[in-house]
Amino acid sequence: MPLENQHKLVIYQIFTRLFGNQNTTNKFYGTLAENGSGKFNDISDAALQALKEFGATHVWYTGVLEHATLTDYSAFGIKPDHPLIVKGIAGSPYAVKDYYDVDPDLAVDVNSRMQEFEALISRTHANNLKAIIDFVPNHVARQYCSDMRPENVRDFGEDDDNTVAFSPTNNFYYIPNQDFIVPEGHKPPVQLEAPYYERPAKATGNDVFAAQPSQYDWYETIKLNYGVDYLDEHTTHFDPIPSTWLKMYDILKYWTLKGVDGFRCDMAEMVPVAFWSWVIPEIKKVKSEVIFIAEIYNPAEYHNYINIGRFDYLYDKVGLYNSLRRLIEGHGTAEDITRLWQQESGDIAPNMLRFLENHDEQRIASRYFAGDPWLAVPAMVLSATLHTGPMMIYFGQELGVNPTLAEGFQGEDGRTTIFDYWGVTEFQLWVNSGKFNTDLLSNEQKRLREFYESLNHFVLENEAVYAGEFYDLQYVNIDGQSFNYDKKFVYSYLRHTENQQLLFICNFNREKAIETNVRIPQDAWSQVLKLENTGLYKLKPVFPTFSSQVHLQTGDITSTGVHVELPPASVFVYEIVKKQVI
C-alpha cells in the first residue's frame, strides 16, 4: 500500500492583482484605469483546472486583504489613503487597511467584492485545490480602519491610551507628544492636496520606535503590540491575554469560517512565539486541517516556531534558497547543502517549505539572478525532492518571466511589482483571453512549463520523494574517493522507502559538463536500502522525462560507483530496479 502523501504540497503562488490582467498598456506608475487589474473572477474554473493538471495541490492567493492604495474607492464607502504613506499606485498588500475586507481592485462589482472572493474559494475547492491567503500579523497600514468588521468587534487602537509609549492593553506603540514625520526621499507619484498628520506618532512596522523612520523602513505601516515592551528589554506581558491576541484570533477565525484552508503568515518571527503557540491550536479547533506557514528568516528560531509556535511549515529562505541561489549564480558550493541538513533543518525537514521564487525575490530569468531559467533546473529539482516537505512555485516561474521595465515604486529590479498595476507579458500568453493554455507560448516556454509540470507530478507520484527517507552520498564520494567528483558542483543523494529507491545526481556547474562516478556505500545498500547483491540491480532513468539522452554509460552498479556524464546545470534521477524489470 502506498505511503501517505502527508507533507508534499505543491503550492502555486498567485499574485492575485496580476494573475488575470490582460491589459498590455504597462505605463510607468499607471493607474487602475490605464494598466488594469486582475480579478477574482479571472481565476476561473478553466484556470484552476489548468493549475490542477499542472500538479498544484494548493493555491496561495497573495494580496487578498484590503490594503492602502492611491486608487479612490470613496464612492464605495472606503476611506482614501494619504499619498505620503502609500508605496506605489496600487499599494502594498502588506499594508492592510481592513482585516475583514478584500481588495476592491480584485472585484468586478466592488459592492459584491466579498461574494466574489467567496465564489473563488468555492471554485478552488470544486477543482480539488486548497486555498491559502496571507495573514499579516505584525503591522497594519498607517490609516488602518476596519469598515467591515463585525458589530461586536472593537477596532485596533480604538481603546488605546495614546499618552503612553507602551501599555499591555494597547494595540499600538506610541511616541507620545510627537508628530509622525514622513521620511525624507519619499516622493509620491500623485499631487499632494494636504500634509499627512499623525499625532502622537506610532511606531513603524519594522520595529522603528521613532517619530521619523527612513525611506528604507516600512514607513507605510505601524507596528502591532502583542504585549512586548521593546523599550524595556523586551519584557513580556502575556497574562491576561493581550487585546491584540484576541482580535487576531477573531480575524483568523473569520477567514477560516469562509473556507480558507491555510495562512501564509507574513514576518511571523516579528510576532512573539507565545502568541502562535496559543492561537494556532485555537484555530485548529475551528478547522483541524487548516495549515500555517511562517515567513521566517532567523534559523536560530526555526525549532521554536515549529515545536513551540506550532507552525506546520517554515520558509527555507536563509538556508536552502540562499545556498542554491549562490550555486545558480556560479559562486556557491554544494557543500552548503550537507551543512544545512546536518546543522539547521535536518530534523524538521518535513516542515521546511522550499522555493526559488516568490513575490519578494528576484525572478530566476532576470539579469539580477540567473539570466536564464534553465540554469535553475538542478536547484529546483533538489528543492522539490531533498525531503518530504512542501515546494512552491511563483506564478510565471514556469514560463521564465523576466521583468525588464520599471513598473513604478519598485523600479527595475528583477522582481515583478507588488506595488503597482501591471500586465505580466509572458504570463498573459498563457492566460490567452481566459483559455489558460499553451497555444501562444514559444517552444522554449512550452519546454520550461513541461519541466515544471513533470516535476510537480514526479514529487506527488513517487513515494520515495513524498514519504521516503533521505541519505546524503557526499561523504563517500568527495575528496578523491570517486573519479572526478567535484564537491563544489556535484551533489548526490538517495531518497528511499521499502518499495522504492531513487538516486539523485546534480551538476550545478553552469558551464561545464562533468563526467564522474557516484558511489553508494555497502552499508547504505544493505542496511539502509535493504537491497540484495548489487549485481541483481541496474539503474533506470526516471527524471527528467523530456531528456532524450540518458547520461549513464551502462546502468550497472559496481564497487567503484555508477559512471555518469552530466551536462552543465543538469540533474538526473534513477530508480534502482531489479535487472529483469528493465
C-alpha positions as CSV (number, residue, x, y, z in Angstrom):
1,M,0.0,0.0,0.0
2,P,1.5,3.4,-0.9
3,L,2.6,5.6,2.0
4,E,0.6,8.7,2.8
5,N,1.4,11.9,1.0
6,Q,1.3,14.0,4.1
7,H,3.6,17.0,3.6
8,K,4.3,17.0,-0.1
9,L,2.2,20.0,-1.0
10,V,2.8,21.8,-4.3
11,I,1.9,25.4,-3.6
12,Y,1.3,27.7,-6.6
13,Q,1.5,31.3,-5.5
14,I,-0.7,33.7,-7.4
15,F,-0.3,37.4,-7.1
16,T,-4.0,38.0,-7.5
17,R,-3.9,41.6,-8.8
18,L,-1.6,40.5,-11.7
19,F,-2.7,36.9,-12.5
20,G,-5.7,37.6,-14.8
21,N,-4.8,41.1,-16.0
22,Q,-4.8,41.1,-19.8
23,N,-4.2,44.8,-20.2
24,T,-1.0,45.4,-22.2
25,T,-0.6,49.2,-21.6
26,N,2.1,48.9,-18.9
27,K,2.5,52.6,-18.3
28,F,5.1,53.6,-15.6
29,Y,3.0,54.4,-12.5
30,G,-0.1,53.7,-14.5
31,T,-3.5,54.0,-12.8
32,L,-6.0,51.2,-12.4
33,A,-7.9,52.6,-15.4
34,E,-4.7,52.8,-17.5
35,N,-3.0,49.5,-16.6
36,G,-5.8,47.4,-15.4
37,S,-6.0,44.7,-12.6
38,G,-6.8,41.0,-12.5
39,K,-10.0,40.0,-10.7
40,F,-11.1,37.1,-8.5
41,N,-13.4,36.2,-11.4
42,D,-10.5,35.8,-13.8
43,I,-9.3,32.8,-11.7
44,S,-12.0,30.7,-13.4
45,D,-12.7,27.0,-13.4
46,A,-10.6,26.8,-16.5
47,A,-7.7,28.5,-14.8
48,L,-8.0,26.3,-11.7
49,Q,-8.4,23.1,-13.7
50,A,-5.2,24.0,-15.6
51,L,-3.3,24.5,-12.3
52,K,-4.6,21.2,-11.0
53,E,-3.4,19.5,-14.2
54,F,-0.1,21.3,-13.8
55,G,0.3,19.5,-10.4
56,A,-0.7,22.1,-7.9
57,T,-2.3,21.0,-4.7
58,H,-2.7,24.4,-3.0
59,V,-3.1,27.9,-4.4
60,W,-1.8,30.9,-2.4
61,Y,-3.9,33.9,-3.3
62,T,-1.5,36.8,-2.5
63,G,-2.8,40.3,-1.7
64,V,-6.4,39.4,-1.0
65,L,-7.0,41.6,2.1
66,E,-7.9,45.3,1.7
67,H,-4.8,47.4,1.8
68,A,-3.7,51.0,1.4
69,T,-4.0,52.3,-2.1
70,L,-3.9,55.5,-4.2
71,T,-7.0,54.4,-6.1
72,D,-10.0,56.2,-4.9
73,Y,-12.8,54.0,-3.7
74,S,-14.6,56.6,-1.5
75,A,-17.7,56.2,-3.6
76,F,-18.0,52.7,-2.1
77,G,-17.5,53.9,1.5
78,I,-13.8,53.1,1.6
79,K,-11.7,55.9,3.1
80,P,-8.9,57.3,0.9
81,D,-5.3,56.9,1.9
82,H,-2.8,59.7,2.0
83,P,-0.2,59.6,-0.8
84,L,2.7,60.2,1.6
85,I,2.1,56.8,3.3
86,V,1.4,54.6,0.3
87,K,4.0,52.8,-1.8
88,G,3.1,52.7,-5.4
89,I,-0.2,53.5,-7.1
90,A,-1.9,50.2,-6.2
91,G,-0.2,50.0,-2.8
92,S,1.5,47.3,-0.8
93,P,-0.7,44.2,0.0
94,Y,1.2,44.1,3.3
95,A,-0.1,47.4,4.4
96,V,-3.5,46.0,5.4
97,K,-6.2,48.6,5.9
98,D,-9.1,46.3,6.9
99,Y,-8.5,42.8,8.1
100,Y,-12.2,42.0,7.5
101,D,-12.4,43.1,3.9
102,V,-10.9,42.2,0.5
103,D,-9.1,44.4,-2.0
104,P,-11.7,46.2,-4.2
105,D,-9.3,46.1,-7.1
106,L,-10.0,42.4,-7.3
107,A,-13.7,42.7,-7.8
108,V,-15.7,43.2,-11.0
109,D,-18.5,44.7,-8.8
110,V,-16.9,46.5,-5.9
111,N,-20.1,46.3,-3.8
112,S,-20.1,42.5,-4.2
113,R,-16.3,42.0,-3.6
114,M,-16.7,39.6,-0.7
115,Q,-19.2,37.5,-2.6
116,E,-16.7,37.3,-5.5
117,F,-14.0,36.2,-3.1
118,E,-16.2,33.6,-1.5
119,A,-17.1,32.3,-5.0
120,L,-13.4,31.9,-5.7
121,I,-12.9,29.8,-2.6
122,S,-15.8,27.6,-3.7
123,R,-14.3,27.2,-7.2
124,T,-11.0,26.4,-5.7
125,H,-12.5,23.6,-3.7
126,A,-14.6,22.4,-6.6
127,N,-11.4,21.9,-8.6
128,N,-9.9,19.8,-5.8
129,L,-7.4,22.5,-4.7
130,K,-6.8,24.1,-1.3
131,A,-6.8,27.9,-0.8
132,I,-4.2,29.8,1.2
133,I,-4.3,33.6,1.9
134,D,-1.9,36.0,3.6
135,F,-2.2,36.7,7.3
136,V,-0.2,39.9,8.1
137,P,0.0,40.0,11.9
138,N,3.0,42.2,12.7
139,H,1.8,45.5,11.2
140,V,-1.1,47.4,9.5
141,A,-1.4,50.4,7.3
142,R,-0.9,53.7,9.0
143,Q,-4.5,54.7,8.4
144,Y,-5.9,51.3,9.4
145,C,-9.7,51.5,9.8
146,S,-12.0,48.5,9.5
147,D,-15.3,49.4,7.9
148,M,-16.4,45.8,7.6
149,R,-15.6,44.3,11.0
150,P,-18.5,42.6,12.7
151,E,-20.6,44.7,15.1
152,N,-19.2,43.1,18.2
153,V,-15.5,43.7,17.2
154,R,-13.6,46.7,18.6
155,D,-11.2,48.2,16.0
156,F,-7.4,48.2,16.5
157,G,-6.4,51.2,18.6
158,E,-10.0,52.1,19.5
159,D,-9.4,51.7,23.2
160,D,-5.7,52.6,23.3
161,D,-4.2,55.1,25.8
162,N,-2.0,57.0,23.4
163,T,-0.4,59.1,26.0
164,V,2.0,56.3,26.9
165,A,4.6,54.6,24.8
166,F,3.6,51.1,25.9
167,S,0.7,49.5,27.7
168,P,-0.2,45.8,27.7
169,T,-3.7,46.7,26.8
170,N,-2.8,48.9,23.8
171,N,-2.8,47.6,20.2
172,F,-0.1,50.1,19.0
173,Y,3.1,51.6,20.3
174,Y,3.3,55.4,20.5
175,I,5.8,58.1,20.6
176,P,3.9,60.5,22.9
177,N,3.8,64.2,22.2
178,Q,5.5,63.9,18.8
179,D,4.2,64.2,15.3
180,F,4.9,61.4,12.7
181,I,7.4,62.8,10.2
182,V,7.3,61.3,6.7
183,P,10.7,60.1,5.8
184,E,12.9,62.2,3.6
185,G,13.1,61.0,0.0
186,H,9.6,59.7,-0.4
187,K,8.0,61.4,-3.5
188,P,4.5,60.2,-4.2
189,P,3.5,59.8,-7.9
190,V,0.4,62.0,-7.4
191,Q,-0.3,65.6,-6.5
192,L,-0.5,66.3,-2.8
193,E,-3.6,68.2,-1.6
194,A,-2.7,68.3,2.2
195,P,0.1,67.2,4.5
196,Y,-0.2,64.0,6.4
197,Y,-1.0,64.3,10.1
198,E,-0.4,61.7,12.8
199,R,-0.1,62.6,16.4
200,P,1.1,61.0,18.5
201,A,3.3,59.2,16.1
202,K,3.0,55.4,16.1
203,A,6.0,53.0,15.9
204,T,6.8,51.8,12.4
205,G,6.2,48.2,11.3
206,N,9.8,47.1,11.2
207,D,10.4,47.9,14.9
208,V,11.3,51.6,14.4
209,F,10.4,53.3,17.6
210,A,11.0,56.9,16.4
211,A,8.8,59.6,15.0
212,Q,10.6,59.7,11.7
213,P,11.6,56.4,10.0
214,S,13.8,56.3,7.0
215,Q,12.7,55.9,3.4
216,Y,14.1,52.3,3.6
217,D,11.8,51.4,6.5
218,W,8.3,50.1,6.3
219,Y,7.1,53.6,6.9
220,E,3.7,53.0,5.4
221,T,2.9,50.6,8.3
222,I,2.5,50.7,12.1
223,K,3.7,48.0,14.5
224,L,1.1,46.0,16.4
225,N,1.6,45.4,20.2
226,Y,1.4,41.8,21.3
227,G,2.4,42.6,24.9
228,V,6.2,43.0,24.4
229,D,7.7,46.2,25.8
230,Y,10.6,46.7,23.3
231,L,11.9,49.7,25.1
232,D,12.2,47.9,28.4
233,E,14.4,45.0,27.5
234,H,11.6,43.2,25.6
235,T,9.8,42.4,28.8
236,T,6.6,40.4,28.1
237,H,3.0,41.0,29.4
238,F,1.0,37.9,28.2
239,D,-1.3,37.4,31.3
240,P,-4.0,38.3,30.9
241,I,-4.2,37.6,27.2
242,P,-3.5,40.8,25.4
243,S,-6.2,42.6,23.4
244,T,-4.2,42.2,20.1
245,W,-4.1,38.4,20.6
246,L,-7.8,38.2,21.0
247,K,-8.5,40.4,18.0
248,M,-6.2,38.4,15.8
249,Y,-7.9,35.2,16.8
250,D,-11.2,36.7,15.7
251,I,-9.7,37.6,12.3
252,L,-8.2,34.2,11.7
253,K,-11.5,32.5,12.7
254,Y,-13.4,34.8,10.4
255,W,-11.4,33.7,7.3
256,T,-11.2,30.1,8.4
257,L,-15.0,30.0,8.5
258,K,-15.1,31.4,5.0
259,G,-13.4,28.3,3.8
260,V,-9.7,29.3,3.7
261,D,-7.5,26.3,4.1
262,G,-4.3,27.9,5.2
263,F,-2.5,31.1,6.1
264,R,0.9,32.3,5.0
265,C,1.9,34.4,8.0
266,D,3.9,37.4,7.0
267,M,7.1,38.1,9.1
268,A,5.9,35.6,11.7
269,E,9.1,35.9,13.7
270,M,8.4,39.5,14.5
271,V,5.4,38.3,16.5
272,P,6.2,36.5,19.8
273,V,6.2,32.7,19.5
274,A,3.9,32.6,22.6
275,F,1.1,34.1,20.5
276,W,1.4,31.4,17.8
277,S,1.6,28.7,20.5
278,W,-1.8,29.9,21.7
279,V,-3.6,30.9,18.5
280,I,-2.7,28.1,16.1
281,P,-4.2,25.3,18.3
282,E,-7.2,27.5,18.9
283,I,-7.9,28.0,15.2
284,K,-7.3,24.2,14.6
285,K,-10.2,23.6,17.0
286,V,-12.3,25.5,14.4
287,K,-10.9,23.6,11.5
288,S,-8.4,20.9,12.3
289,E,-6.8,20.6,8.8
290,V,-6.0,24.4,8.4
291,I,-2.3,24.9,7.8
292,F,0.0,27.7,9.0
293,I,3.2,28.7,7.1
294,A,5.7,31.1,8.7
295,E,7.8,33.6,6.8
296,I,10.9,33.4,9.0
297,Y,14.5,34.4,8.4
298,N,16.2,33.5,11.6
299,P,17.5,29.9,11.6
300,A,18.1,30.1,15.4
301,E,14.3,30.4,15.8
302,Y,13.2,27.6,13.4
303,H,12.7,24.9,16.1
304,N,10.9,27.3,18.4
305,Y,8.4,28.3,15.7
306,I,7.8,24.6,14.9
307,N,7.9,23.0,18.4
308,I,6.6,25.8,20.5
309,G,4.8,28.1,18.0
310,R,3.1,25.0,16.4
311,F,3.6,26.1,12.8
312,D,3.1,23.5,10.1
313,Y,5.8,24.9,7.8
314,L,8.5,27.5,7.6
315,Y,10.2,29.3,4.8
316,D,13.6,27.8,3.9
317,K,14.9,31.0,2.6
318,V,18.0,31.9,4.5
319,G,19.2,28.3,4.4
320,L,18.4,26.4,1.2
321,Y,17.2,29.2,-1.1
322,N,20.3,31.4,-0.4
323,S,22.7,28.4,-0.8
324,L,21.1,27.3,-4.1
325,R,21.0,30.9,-5.4
326,R,24.7,31.2,-4.9
327,L,25.2,27.9,-6.8
328,I,22.9,29.0,-9.7
329,E,24.8,32.3,-9.9
330,G,28.1,30.4,-10.1
331,H,29.8,31.4,-6.8
332,G,28.4,28.9,-4.3
333,T,29.3,25.4,-3.2
334,A,27.3,22.2,-2.9
335,E,29.0,21.7,0.5
336,D,26.4,24.1,1.9
337,I,23.6,21.6,1.3
338,T,25.1,19.0,3.6
339,R,25.8,21.6,6.2
340,L,22.2,22.7,6.2
341,W,20.6,19.4,6.8
342,Q,23.2,18.5,9.4
343,Q,23.2,21.7,11.4
344,E,20.0,23.6,10.7
345,S,16.9,21.8,9.4
346,G,17.6,18.1,9.2
347,D,15.1,17.0,11.9
348,I,12.5,19.5,10.8
349,A,13.0,18.9,7.1
350,P,9.3,17.8,6.6
351,N,8.3,21.3,7.9
352,M,10.6,23.3,5.5
353,L,8.9,25.0,2.5
354,R,11.3,25.1,-0.4
355,F,11.2,27.6,-3.3
356,L,13.3,29.5,-5.8
357,E,10.8,32.4,-6.5
358,N,8.2,34.3,-4.6
359,H,6.9,37.9,-4.7
360,D,9.8,39.1,-2.6
361,E,12.6,37.5,-4.6
362,Q,14.1,38.4,-8.0
363,R,13.0,36.3,-10.9
364,I,15.3,33.5,-11.9
365,A,15.3,34.6,-15.6
366,S,16.2,38.2,-14.7
367,R,19.7,39.7,-15.2
368,Y,19.9,40.1,-11.4
369,F,19.7,36.4,-10.8
370,A,20.5,33.6,-13.3
371,G,19.7,35.4,-16.5
372,D,18.4,32.0,-17.9
373,P,15.6,30.0,-16.3
374,W,17.2,26.7,-17.3
375,L,20.2,27.3,-15.1
376,A,17.9,26.7,-12.1
377,V,16.9,23.1,-13.1
378,P,19.1,21.2,-10.7
379,A,18.3,23.6,-7.9
380,M,14.6,23.4,-8.5
381,V,14.7,19.6,-8.5
382,L,16.7,19.5,-5.4
383,S,14.4,22.0,-3.7
384,A,11.4,19.8,-4.6
385,T,13.0,16.4,-3.7
386,L,15.6,16.8,-0.9
387,H,13.0,16.0,1.7
388,T,9.3,15.3,2.1
389,G,8.3,18.9,2.8
390,P,6.3,21.2,0.6
391,M,7.5,23.1,-2.5
392,M,6.3,26.3,-4.0
393,I,6.2,27.9,-7.5
394,Y,5.5,31.6,-8.1
395,F,3.2,32.3,-11.0
396,G,5.1,32.7,-14.2
397,Q,8.2,31.0,-12.9
398,E,7.3,28.1,-15.2
399,L,7.3,30.5,-18.2
400,G,10.6,32.2,-17.5
401,V,9.1,35.6,-16.5
402,N,11.8,38.3,-16.8
403,P,10.8,41.8,-15.6
404,T,12.9,44.3,-17.6
405,L,10.9,47.5,-17.1
406,A,10.4,49.8,-14.1
407,E,6.7,49.4,-13.2
408,G,6.5,52.2,-10.6
409,F,7.6,52.3,-7.0
410,Q,9.9,49.3,-7.1
411,G,11.8,50.4,-10.1
412,E,13.5,47.9,-12.4
413,D,15.0,45.4,-10.0
414,G,14.3,41.9,-11.4
415,R,11.1,41.5,-9.4
416,T,7.5,41.5,-10.5
417,T,5.9,44.5,-8.9
418,I,3.7,44.2,-5.8
419,F,3.1,47.9,-5.5
420,D,1.7,48.9,-8.9
421,Y,-0.8,47.9,-11.6
422,W,0.9,45.9,-14.4
423,G,0.4,43.2,-17.0
424,V,2.9,40.3,-16.9
425,T,3.5,39.8,-20.6
426,E,4.9,36.3,-20.6
427,F,2.1,35.1,-18.3
428,Q,-0.6,36.9,-20.4
429,L,0.3,34.5,-23.3
430,W,-0.7,31.5,-21.1
431,V,-3.9,33.2,-19.8
432,N,-4.7,33.7,-23.5
433,S,-8.0,35.6,-23.1
434,G,-9.2,33.1,-20.4
435,K,-8.3,29.9,-22.3
436,F,-5.3,29.2,-20.0
437,N,-3.4,27.1,-22.5
438,T,-0.1,26.9,-24.2
439,D,-1.2,27.9,-27.7
440,L,0.6,31.2,-27.7
441,L,3.7,30.1,-25.9
442,S,7.1,29.9,-27.6
443,N,8.7,26.4,-27.9
444,E,11.1,27.3,-25.1
445,Q,8.3,28.4,-22.8
446,K,6.4,25.2,-23.5
447,R,9.5,23.1,-22.7
448,L,10.1,25.0,-19.5
449,R,6.5,24.6,-18.4
450,E,6.7,20.9,-19.3
451,F,9.7,20.6,-17.0
452,Y,7.9,22.2,-14.1
453,E,4.7,20.2,-14.7
454,S,6.7,16.9,-14.9
455,L,8.5,17.8,-11.6
456,N,5.2,18.6,-9.8
457,H,3.8,15.2,-10.8
458,F,7.0,13.4,-10.1
459,V,7.1,14.5,-6.5
460,L,3.5,13.7,-5.9
461,E,3.5,10.3,-7.6
462,N,6.8,8.8,-6.2
463,E,6.6,7.6,-2.7
464,A,10.4,7.8,-2.2
465,V,10.0,11.5,-2.6
466,Y,6.8,12.3,-0.8
467,A,7.2,9.9,2.1
468,G,10.8,8.5,1.9
469,E,13.9,8.9,3.9
470,F,17.0,10.9,2.8
471,Y,20.6,9.7,2.6
472,D,23.4,12.1,1.7
473,L,26.1,10.5,-0.6
474,Q,28.7,13.2,-0.4
475,Y,30.8,11.7,2.4
476,V,31.7,8.6,0.3
477,N,32.4,10.5,-3.0
478,I,34.2,13.7,-2.2
479,D,38.0,14.4,-1.7
480,G,39.2,11.9,-4.3
481,Q,37.1,8.9,-3.3
482,S,35.3,8.9,-6.6
483,F,36.7,9.7,-10.0
484,N,36.4,13.4,-10.9
485,Y,33.7,14.0,-8.2
486,D,33.7,17.8,-7.7
487,K,32.2,18.5,-4.2
488,K,31.7,22.2,-5.2
489,F,29.4,21.4,-8.1
490,V,28.2,17.8,-7.8
491,Y,25.6,16.8,-5.2
492,S,24.2,13.3,-4.9
493,Y,21.7,11.7,-2.5
494,L,19.2,8.9,-2.1
495,R,15.5,9.0,-1.4
496,H,14.0,5.7,-0.4
497,T,11.2,3.7,1.1
498,E,10.8,-0.1,1.4
499,N,9.1,-0.1,-2.0
500,Q,11.2,2.4,-4.0
501,Q,14.8,3.6,-4.1
502,L,15.9,6.7,-6.1
503,L,19.3,8.1,-6.8
504,F,19.6,11.8,-7.5
505,I,22.8,13.3,-9.1
506,C,23.1,17.1,-9.7
507,N,25.6,19.1,-11.6
508,F,25.5,22.8,-10.5
509,N,28.3,23.9,-12.8
510,R,26.7,26.4,-15.2
511,E,29.3,26.0,-17.9
512,K,31.0,22.6,-17.8
513,A,29.8,19.0,-18.2
514,I,31.1,16.7,-15.6
515,E,32.0,13.0,-16.1
516,T,32.2,11.3,-12.7
517,N,31.5,8.2,-10.6
518,V,28.9,8.2,-7.9
519,R,29.3,5.5,-5.2
520,I,26.6,4.0,-3.0
521,P,28.4,2.6,0.1
522,Q,27.8,-1.1,1.1
523,D,26.2,-0.2,4.4
524,A,23.7,2.1,2.7
525,W,23.0,-0.6,0.1
526,S,22.3,-3.4,2.5
527,Q,21.3,-1.7,5.8
528,V,19.6,1.5,4.6
529,L,18.1,0.5,1.3
530,K,17.8,-3.2,2.4
531,L,18.7,-4.5,-1.1
532,E,20.3,-7.7,-2.1
533,N,23.6,-8.2,-4.0
534,T,24.4,-5.2,-6.3
535,G,24.7,-7.4,-9.3
536,L,21.0,-8.0,-9.3
537,Y,20.2,-4.4,-10.0
538,K,20.5,-1.7,-12.6
539,L,19.6,2.0,-12.8
540,K,16.5,3.1,-14.7
541,P,16.3,6.8,-15.6
542,V,13.0,8.2,-14.4
543,F,13.5,12.0,-14.5
544,P,13.6,14.4,-16.2
545,T,11.2,12.8,-18.6
546,F,11.9,15.2,-21.5
547,S,15.5,14.2,-21.8
548,S,16.1,12.0,-24.9
549,Q,19.6,11.2,-23.9
550,V,20.5,9.1,-20.8
551,H,23.8,10.3,-19.4
552,L,24.6,6.9,-18.0
553,Q,27.2,4.6,-19.6
554,T,26.0,1.2,-18.6
555,G,23.4,1.4,-15.8
556,D,25.4,-1.1,-13.8
557,I,26.1,-0.6,-10.1
558,T,29.6,-1.6,-9.2
559,S,32.0,-1.2,-6.3
560,T,33.6,1.9,-7.9
561,G,30.2,3.5,-8.4
562,V,27.9,4.5,-11.2
563,H,29.6,6.2,-14.1
564,V,27.6,9.3,-15.3
565,E,28.1,12.2,-17.7
566,L,26.3,15.2,-16.5
567,P,25.7,18.2,-18.8
568,P,26.0,21.7,-17.4
569,A,23.3,22.7,-15.0
570,S,21.6,19.3,-15.0
571,V,20.1,16.7,-12.8
572,F,19.3,13.1,-13.3
573,V,17.2,10.7,-11.2
574,Y,17.5,7.0,-11.4
575,E,15.4,4.3,-9.8
576,I,17.2,1.2,-8.6
577,V,15.4,-1.8,-10.1
578,K,15.8,-5.5,-10.5
579,K,17.5,-6.2,-13.8
580,Q,14.7,-8.3,-15.1
581,V,12.2,-5.4,-15.0
582,I,14.3,-3.2,-17.3
